[in-house]
Amino acid sequence: MSDGYRVAVVGATGQVGTLMLRLLRERAFPAREVVAFASERSAGKVLDGAAPDGSSLTVQGLDGDSIQGFDLALFSAGGSTSGEWAPAFVAAGATVVDNSSRWRMNDEVPLVVSEVNPQALERHRGIIANPNCSTMQMVVALKPIHDAAGIERLVVSTYQAVSGTGRRAVDELLDQSHALLHEREIERPSEYAHRIAFNALPHAGSFAAGDDHTDEERKLIYETRKILEDPAIRVSATCVRVPVVNGHSEAVNVQTREALSPERARELLAAAPGVAVLDDPAAALYPLAIDADGRDEVFVGRIRRDPGHERALDLWIVADNLRKGAATNAVQLAELLHERGLLGRRAAAAPA
């Protein structure tokens, strides 16, 4: 890399892709050129100010010729697109950081959070997976606790913002809220099974046939074990969709293998990279989704002993699901790949 990398952003017109473009520019990632890719229906769309120098980018469609000559590709375009095009980018010489669920549980693909397991990047074979947003923020907070005392069991309840579903879900929440506040009949929901405005749905994600857990809940279970490299951790998860525009919140009960006081946990978390502790409930100081919006930290508060178990703590964890939960971590991984000389270098052949 003499004058910078050639970078592709696939899914550049979506919520996360748009933010990836912005973060590449704001964080001054060493790119000599950034190319925006999206679906054929978005090809030709002009993204004002999206280039590293603040100029406009014209969205391109994916084909065998257009994907040639890249050093890095950041994907946020859905699992089917990643399944088809991530290996093609790798074959053309790029390293891929993928935000979909397509590669996360592939044994040959590292699943990486920048503050938690950056060493896993050394094993990449061309594709690196970005975790699910709920898992991402949780493991940033759990890492120092796991290192200090080990984790035996987690009981997790998430309160997930509608931006995690997409822009149409945000519009649906706002439209329903406006209608209800003005005493008008709301339209039939299209993004969720039920009305989301002024409601809470114990149904974040999708139910696979024969499974009583949603895919969001399964991601919390399996991804946590993979990232923390501890398959013995037991995880119980319930994912709830709430009428919040942006910012996921989580109530997490952590049963440790060794005793850990709330005071010590607070010290560990305050010193951990990427974590901000807000924990003075008597002064009404604790993490809020509206305060995490637009921030890259993972906020932790309500750190307290579980009165039902001598080795368990309760935590309240909040983060911006579009930033740290998706786009920011992807760009941070790109920065780590650059710093460690891992762009263009891989352990073996790309996964299939």
C-alpha positions, 0 to 999 in steps of 0.5 A: 500500500503506497498511496492507499487502498482501493475499497469497495462498500457493498450495500452502500445505499442501505443504513449501514452501508451509508454509515460505513462510507461516512466512517471511512471518511471521518476516521481517515481510513487510508483509501485512495479510492472508494467505490459504492456498490448496491443492487441493480435498481440502485445502480447509477444513484449519486451519493453526494459527499460520500467519497473520501475527499468529500466528492460524490460517488455513483453507485455501481452494480456487481458483476465480474468486471466491476469487482476487480482490483480491490484491496478491501470490501466492506459488505452490508448487503444481506446474506445471499449477496454475501454468499455469492459475491464475498468469495468472488471479491476474495478470488479477485484479491480483496479481503472482505469484512461482511456484516451479514449472518452468512459467514459468522458460524463458518468454522473457517471464518473469524468472527471478530469484535475489535476490542474483544478478539482482534487476534482472530484476524490473523486466521482469516482466509479472505473473509472476516465476519462482523457479529450480530449487533446485539451480540456485538455490544454485549461481548464488548462489556462481557470481555473484561468480566470473562477474562477476570472471572470466567462466565458460566451462564448468561440470561439475556433480554434484549430491547431492540430498536426498529432501525435494526430491521431497516429504514422501512421499519423506522418509517412504520414506527413513526407513521403509526405513532403519528397516527395514534397521537392524532387519533387516526386509524393506523395502516396494517403493519407490514414490517412486523407481525403486530403494531410496534408503536407504543408496544413491545413485541417478544419477537425480534428476528424470525422463527425457523420451522420447528424452532421456538427461538428466533434467529436473533436469539440463536445468534446471541447464543452461538456467536457469543461462544465463538467470539469469547472462544468458550463453548461451555458458556450457557446462554438463555436469550429473549429478544424483544422489539421495542418502539425505539428508533435507534439504540439497542438495550440489554438486561444481562445476568452474568453468572461467573465461574469465580466470585466477582464483586460489583465494585470490581466489575465496575473497575474492570469495565471502566478500564476496558476499551470501547466501554463507558460506565454510567452507573449512579442510579440514585442520580438517575444516571444509567445508559439510555438508547437516546444518549447512545445514538450516534456514539461508538461506545458500549455503555454499561450501568445498573451494575449490581449483585444478583440477590438470587446467586452469590456469583451472578451480576446484573448489567444494563448494556446499551449501544448504537446498533448501526454504529458499534453494532455494525458499521463502526466495528467493520471499519475498526476491523479494516483499520486493524487489518491495515495496522497489522499488515493483514490486507492481502495476506491470508492463512489459506484458501478462502472458505466456500 
